[in-house]
Amino acid sequence: MIRILLVTFCAIFCNSLESRRSYPINPWNLSIHERIINRKHVSHLLIDTRRNGFRVTLLVADRFPYNYKAQSYPLFIRANSAREAQELLHKLDSYLQTGENLYIRINGTEIVKYRFLAGQE
């Protein structure tokens, strides 16, 4: 009887921990279209206007030792309106100021997916 209670308690407790756990991303297992960046990589954040909408542009530079004779390059996220672009810019800026990492998936220079990696090591 005690064994059944112990197994049940362990199953419930482990399941609740499993749902709260956020799995860290191993930077060595990323594809060429995925990056992990933080504020040290991003030199500027800006809003860029286009005919078909707005873009939030991140000027990114590679860190040492990969930055030998390297230049910074732009990565952008599409936004439908100026208000949406401004909110996204402030959200990204305030998050990057905390020093946490940001996971991005890119297609060319467009960021098609991003995720905040707060609290992961």
C-alpha positions in Angstrom: 0.0 0.0 0.0 2.8 2.4 0.9 4.6 1.5 -2.3 1.5 2.4 -4.4 1.2 5.7 -2.7 4.8 6.4 -3.2 4.7 5.5 -6.9 1.5 7.7 -7.3 3.1 10.6 -5.5 6.3 10.3 -7.5 4.4 10.1 -10.8 2.3 13.2 -10.0 5.3 15.2 -8.7 7.6 14.3 -11.6 4.8 15.1 -14.1 4.3 18.6 -12.6 8.0 19.2 -12.7 8.2 18.0 -16.3 5.6 20.5 -17.4 7.4 23.4 -15.7 10.9 22.5 -17.0 12.3 24.4 -19.9 14.9 22.5 -21.8 18.0 24.5 -22.6 19.2 24.7 -26.2 22.6 23.3 -26.9 24.4 25.9 -29.0 26.6 23.3 -30.6 23.6 21.4 -32.0 22.0 24.3 -33.8 21.6 24.3 -37.5 23.1 27.1 -39.7 19.6 28.8 -39.7 19.5 29.1 -35.9 21.4 31.4 -33.5 21.5 32.3 -29.9 22.3 36.0 -29.4 22.4 38.4 -26.5 23.0 42.1 -26.0 26.7 41.6 -26.6 26.0 40.5 -30.2 23.4 43.2 -30.9 24.9 46.7 -31.4 21.7 48.6 -32.5 18.0 48.1 -32.6 16.0 50.2 -35.0 12.7 50.5 -36.8 13.0 50.4 -40.6 10.1 51.5 -42.8 9.3 49.7 -46.0 6.5 50.1 -48.6 4.7 46.9 -47.5 5.2 47.4 -43.7 7.7 48.0 -41.0 10.7 46.1 -39.8 12.5 45.9 -36.5 16.1 45.5 -37.4 18.9 44.2 -35.2 22.4 45.0 -36.2 24.4 41.9 -35.1 28.1 41.3 -35.0 29.8 38.0 -34.3 31.8 37.6 -31.1 35.4 36.7 -30.7 37.1 34.6 -32.1 34.6 34.6 -35.1 34.7 38.3 -35.6 38.2 38.6 -37.2 37.7 41.2 -40.1 34.0 40.7 -39.8 31.3 43.3 -40.4 28.0 43.7 -38.6 24.9 42.4 -40.5 21.2 43.2 -40.2 18.6 40.7 -39.1 14.9 41.9 -39.2 11.5 40.9 -37.9 8.4 42.0 -39.9 5.8 44.1 -38.3 2.4 45.2 -39.7 2.1 48.6 -38.2 4.4 51.2 -36.6 2.8 50.6 -33.2 3.5 46.9 -33.4 7.1 47.6 -34.5 7.5 50.0 -31.6 6.1 47.5 -29.0 8.3 44.7 -30.4 11.4 47.0 -30.3 10.8 48.0 -26.7 10.1 44.3 -25.8 13.3 43.1 -27.4 15.4 46.0 -26.0 14.2 45.6 -22.4 14.8 41.8 -22.6 18.2 42.1 -24.1 19.2 44.7 -21.5 18.7 42.0 -18.8 21.6 40.0 -20.3 19.5 37.0 -21.2 19.9 35.0 -24.4 17.5 35.1 -27.4 17.0 32.1 -29.7 16.4 33.1 -33.3 15.6 31.1 -36.4 16.5 33.0 -39.6 15.6 32.7 -43.3 18.2 34.8 -45.1 18.2 38.0 -43.0 14.6 37.6 -41.8 14.0 36.4 -38.3 11.1 34.0 -38.7 11.0 32.7 -35.1 12.4 34.0 -31.9 12.1 32.8 -28.3 13.3 34.3 -25.0 15.6 31.9 -23.1 15.4 33.5 -19.7 16.6 31.3 -16.9 18.3 28.7 -19.1 21.9 27.9 -18.9 
